Amino acid sequence: MYHFIVNPNARSGLGQKVWKDLEIILKTRKIEYEVHFTKYQKHATAITKKITSDGDEHTVVALGGDGTVNEVVNGIVDFDKTILGYIPIGSSNDFARGLELPKEPEKALETILTCPHLHPMNVGELRYKDKMRRFAVSSGLGFDADIVHESVVSHIKYFLNKIKLGKLTYVLIAIHRLFLTTPCTVTVTLDNKKKLTFPKAYFVALMNNRFEGGGAKFCPEADNGDDMLDFAVAYNMPKLKVLCMFPTAFIGQHVRFKGVYIGKAAQIEIESEHPLPVHTDGEPIFLQNKLSACCAPQKIRVITSKKF
């Protein structure tokens, strides 16, 4: 039995159309399945929690963008009894990019049905105040999260998706937000021992997979199975230099810039001079100035077309 959790509004309504095409394939091949449509924010989390709370084994398939994956991952009760499949329909599709999943919905569905490999993947856990949010792709605070916050309310994303240029959303918003951003001092503590202080920091990106923001490789060596989180900090740079650095992250060459720090740890604590925007897999969280992150105790098995 497959449980398909479908975001019909993904990619400005493309999710609904894609599902109708895929459902024909499922019915033709007489595949046993149930479909659950999301209707509001975090609905996928509630649906997944209900499905996986019975103690049985389940295969849950997310159809949508990285935000849909995030909601599904946050709803899984027991990773050991859940297999995750993904059909990418979003603007950035960084989860699919990081796991080299098929981009075409029909091929993605075929991969799920044939299940060539089950990849054990770490899931990040972000803790702030008395709350916890999981993330599959990335998390972070500062400038990159600020971009995410604006993209949620901006009409640019909807317009660019309509003309099939959705990948430009984050680039255009980044340029706009950069000149409104005031960098501040950020302290990062690694494994409760090593403390690093970054003056005039623009952002701290926490990476579980290699890509975020439509293909930016802020941590080019990130490994989603090593029980560690990679992180990148951009600090003490003029804004013009940040503007030049940002595009090079898409080919992993930003690491050559002075003012870019890359690291890795099992436990990462972050404290900023004042509250900053935060995100998990592109889903915004209210302003925070203290948070910690690590990998969840269990790994999730993800259906992939290749063995890593």
C-alpha positions in Angstrom: 0.0 0.0 0.0 1.4 3.4 -1.0 0.2 6.6 0.7 0.6 9.5 -1.7 0.5 12.9 0.0 -0.2 15.4 -2.7 0.2 19.2 -2.6 -2.2 20.2 -5.4 -1.0 23.8 -5.3 2.7 23.0 -5.7 4.3 24.9 -8.5 1.3 27.2 -8.9 -1.2 24.4 -9.4 1.0 21.9 -11.3 0.7 19.4 -8.4 -2.9 18.7 -9.2 -2.3 18.2 -12.9 0.7 15.9 -12.4 -1.3 13.8 -9.9 -4.1 13.2 -12.4 -1.6 11.9 -14.9 0.1 9.7 -12.4 -3.1 8.3 -11.0 -4.0 6.9 -14.5 -0.7 4.9 -14.4 -1.5 3.6 -10.9 -5.0 2.5 -11.9 -3.8 0.9 -15.1 -1.2 -1.1 -13.3 -3.7 -1.9 -10.5 -1.4 -0.5 -7.8 -2.9 -0.4 -4.3 -2.7 3.2 -3.0 -4.4 5.9 -1.1 -4.1 9.6 -1.9 -4.3 12.4 0.6 -4.5 16.0 -0.6 -3.1 18.8 1.5 -5.4 21.8 2.1 -3.4 24.1 4.4 0.0 24.7 5.9 1.4 21.7 7.9 -1.5 19.6 6.8 1.0 17.1 5.3 2.5 16.7 8.8 -0.9 15.9 10.4 -1.7 13.4 7.6 1.6 11.7 7.9 1.4 11.5 11.7 -2.0 9.8 11.4 -0.8 7.3 8.8 2.4 6.3 10.7 1.0 6.3 14.2 -0.5 2.8 14.0 2.8 1.0 14.5 2.7 -0.7 11.1 5.2 -0.3 8.2 4.3 2.3 5.6 5.5 3.7 2.3 4.7 7.4 2.2 5.2 9.3 -1.1 5.4 13.1 -1.1 4.3 14.9 -4.3 5.2 18.6 -4.1 8.2 20.7 -3.3 10.8 20.7 -0.6 8.3 22.2 1.8 6.0 19.2 1.3 8.9 16.8 2.1 9.7 18.9 5.2 6.1 18.6 6.4 6.0 14.8 5.7 9.3 14.2 7.5 8.0 16.2 10.5 5.0 13.9 10.7 6.7 10.5 10.6 6.3 8.8 14.0 8.8 6.0 13.5 11.5 6.3 10.9 12.4 2.5 11.2 8.9 1.6 10.0 8.6 4.2 7.2 9.9 4.3 3.7 9.9 7.7 2.0 9.4 8.3 -1.8 9.4 11.7 -3.5 7.9 13.0 -6.8 9.4 16.6 -7.2 7.1 19.3 -8.4 8.5 22.3 -6.6 10.5 25.4 -7.7 13.8 24.4 -6.3 13.6 20.6 -5.8 16.8 20.5 -3.8 15.9 17.3 -2.0 15.6 15.5 -5.4 18.7 17.2 -6.6 20.7 16.0 -3.6 19.6 12.4 -4.0 19.8 12.5 -7.8 16.1 11.5 -8.1 14.4 11.6 -11.5 13.0 15.1 -12.3 10.2 13.8 -14.6 7.1 12.7 -12.6 6.6 9.5 -14.5 10.2 8.4 -14.0 10.0 9.4 -10.4 6.9 7.2 -10.0 8.6 4.3 -11.8 11.5 4.5 -9.4 9.1 4.4 -6.4 7.2 1.4 -7.7 10.4 -0.6 -8.6 12.3 0.6 -5.6 15.9 0.0 -6.9 17.5 1.2 -3.6 16.7 2.3 -0.1 19.1 4.9 1.0 19.4 5.5 4.8 19.4 9.3 5.1 20.0 11.5 8.1 17.3 13.9 9.1 18.3 17.1 10.9 16.7 18.4 14.0 16.5 22.1 14.8 15.7 23.1 18.4 14.7 26.6 19.5 13.1 27.7 22.7 10.9 24.7 23.6 10.3 23.6 20.0 11.8 21.2 17.5 11.6 21.1 13.7 13.1 18.4 11.5 14.7 19.2 8.1 15.7 17.0 5.2 17.7 19.4 3.1 18.9 22.4 5.1 18.2 24.9 7.8 19.8 28.2 8.8 19.4 31.7 10.0 20.1 35.1 8.6 20.2 36.2 5.0 19.3 32.9 3.4 16.3 32.5 5.7 15.3 36.1 5.0 15.1 35.2 1.3 12.8 32.3 2.2 10.6 34.5 4.3 10.1 37.0 1.5 9.5 34.3 -1.1 6.5 33.0 0.9 4.7 36.3 0.5 6.2 37.6 -2.7 4.2 37.5 -6.0 7.5 37.1 -7.9 7.6 33.3 -7.1 4.1 32.8 -8.5 4.8 34.8 -11.6 8.1 33.1 -12.4 6.6 29.7 -11.8 3.9 30.5 -14.4 6.5 31.4 -17.0 8.7 28.4 -16.0 11.5 30.5 -14.5 10.8 29.6 -10.9 14.5 28.9 -10.2 15.2 32.7 -10.5 12.9 33.4 -7.6 15.6 33.1 -4.9 18.2 35.0 -7.0 16.0 38.0 -7.5 14.8 38.1 -3.9 18.4 37.6 -2.7 19.5 40.8 -4.5 16.6 42.7 -3.0 17.1 41.4 0.5 20.9 41.8 0.6 20.7 45.6 0.6 18.1 45.5 3.4 20.2 43.1 5.6 22.3 44.3 8.5 25.0 41.7 9.4 25.6 41.0 13.1 28.0 39.0 15.3 27.2 35.3 15.4 28.7 32.6 17.7 28.8 29.0 16.6 29.7 26.3 19.1 30.7 22.8 17.8 30.1 19.6 19.8 29.8 21.6 23.1 33.6 22.4 22.8 34.9 24.5 20.0 33.5 28.1 19.9 33.8 30.3 16.8 32.8 33.9 16.6 32.0 35.6 13.3 31.7 39.4 13.2 29.3 41.0 10.7 27.8 37.6 9.7 25.2 37.5 7.0 24.0 33.9 7.5 24.7 30.5 8.9 23.5 27.7 6.6 23.1 24.2 8.1 23.3 21.5 5.4 22.1 17.9 5.5 22.1 17.5 1.8 24.4 19.4 -0.6 21.9 21.8 -2.3 19.5 24.5 -1.2 17.9 27.6 -2.8 17.5 26.0 -6.2 21.0 24.4 -6.5 23.3 26.5 -4.3 26.1 24.2 -2.8 26.9 26.2 0.3 28.5 23.0 1.7 29.8 21.1 -1.3 31.0 18.1 0.7 27.8 17.6 2.7 27.0 13.9 3.2 23.5 13.1 4.2 24.5 9.7 5.7 27.5 10.6 7.9 25.6 11.5 11.1 27.0 15.0 10.9 25.7 18.4 9.8 27.8 20.7 7.6 27.6 24.4 8.0 28.6 27.5 6.1 29.0 31.1 7.4 29.4 34.2 5.3 30.8 37.1 7.4 32.9 40.3 7.5 32.3 41.1 3.8 31.2 44.2 2.0 27.7 43.7 0.4 29.1 44.0 -3.1 31.4 41.1 -2.4 28.5 39.1 -1.0 26.6 39.8 -4.2 29.6 38.5 -6.2 30.0 35.5 -4.0 26.4 34.3 -4.0 26.2 33.1 -7.6 29.5 31.2 -7.3 27.8 29.0 -4.6 25.9 27.3 -7.4 29.2 25.8 -8.6 30.7 25.4 -5.1 33.4 28.1 -5.8 32.2 30.5 -3.0 34.6 28.6 -0.7 37.5 30.5 -2.3 36.2 33.8 -0.9 37.8 35.3 2.2 34.9 35.6 4.7 33.4 32.2 3.9 33.8 29.5 6.6 32.9 25.8 6.1 32.7 23.3 8.9 31.1 20.1 10.2 29.9 18.8 13.5 27.5 16.4 15.2 26.1 19.1 17.4 25.9 22.8 16.4 24.7 25.7 18.6 24.2 29.1 17.2 23.7 32.4 19.0 23.3 35.7 17.1 23.6 39.3 18.4 19.9 39.9 17.8 17.0 37.7 16.5 17.2 36.7 12.8 15.0 34.9 10.4 15.2 31.1 10.5 14.1 28.4 8.1 13.9 24.6 7.8 13.8 23.3 4.2 12.6 26.7 3.1 9.7 26.8 5.6 10.0 30.0 7.6 10.2 30.2 11.4 9.8 33.3 13.5 12.9 35.4 14.4 15.3 33.6 16.8 18.7 34.3 18.2 19.5 31.0 19.9 19.1 27.5 18.3 20.8 24.2 18.2 20.9 21.4 15.6 21.9 17.8 15.2 20.9 14.7 13.3 17.9 12.6 14.5 18.8 9.4 16.3 17.2 7.3 13.4 17.7 7.6 9.7 14.9 7.5 7.2 15.0 5.1 4.3 14.5 7.0 1.0 13.7 5.3 -2.3 16.5 6.3 -4.8 17.4 5.2 -8.3 21.1 4.7 -7.4 23.1 3.4 -4.5 25.2 6.0 -2.6 
